[in-house]
Amino acid sequence: MKSYRKELWFETRNRRELINITGEVEKCLAESGISEGLALVNAMHITSSVFINDDESGLHHDFEIWLEKLAPEKPYAQYRHNGFEDNADAHLKRTIMGREVVVAITNGKFDFGPWEQIFYGEFDGKRRKRVLVKMIGE
């Protein structure tokens, strides 16, 4: 069985961003040489997420509005966590959106459903962040 590991790094400009990383993860699959197996893609930061959904700007806007209703950034004083930091909302948003995805690999391609794409969700950005890609298989 083969094993592959790579870290993808992102420099986010905004506090919150959704970045389509499907192409970069597909490059990892090509590098791995794995044709049958599983891929794990996970966020390496407690205030970011990896998830699968549609790459549609209206939906991305809806995520922003929905997440902000569930865990508003401000006022910072509403959260006990916000003593030396101001990112309690980012921790909550990450919990809602999830830490990782696992995708099956068949015939050297990801087994995606229609419109599925892999996204990195950043909820406390403006700095360098990373995602782990780990694949196993034959």
Stockholm file with secondary structure:
# STOCKHOLM 1.0

chainA/1-138         MKSYRKELWFETRNRRELINITGEVEKCLAESGISEGLALVNAMHITSSVFINDDESGLHHDFEIWLEKLAPEKPYAQYRHNGFEDNADAHLKRTIMGREVVVAITNGKFDFGPWEQIFYGEFDGKRRKRVLVKMIGE
#=GR chainA/1-138 SS CEEEEEEEEEECSSSSEEEECHHHHHHHHHHHTCSSEEEEEEESSTTEEEEEECCCHHHHHHHHHHHHHHSCSCCGGGCSSTTTCSCHHHHHHHHHHCSEEEEEEETTEECCCTTCEEEEEESSCSSEEEEEEEEEEC
#=GC SS_cons         CEEEEEEEEEECSSSSEEEECHHHHHHHHHHHTCSSEEEEEEESSTTEEEEEECCCHHHHHHHHHHHHHHSCSCCGGGCSSTTTCSCHHHHHHHHHHCSEEEEEEETTEECCCTTCEEEEEESSCSSEEEEEEEEEEC
//
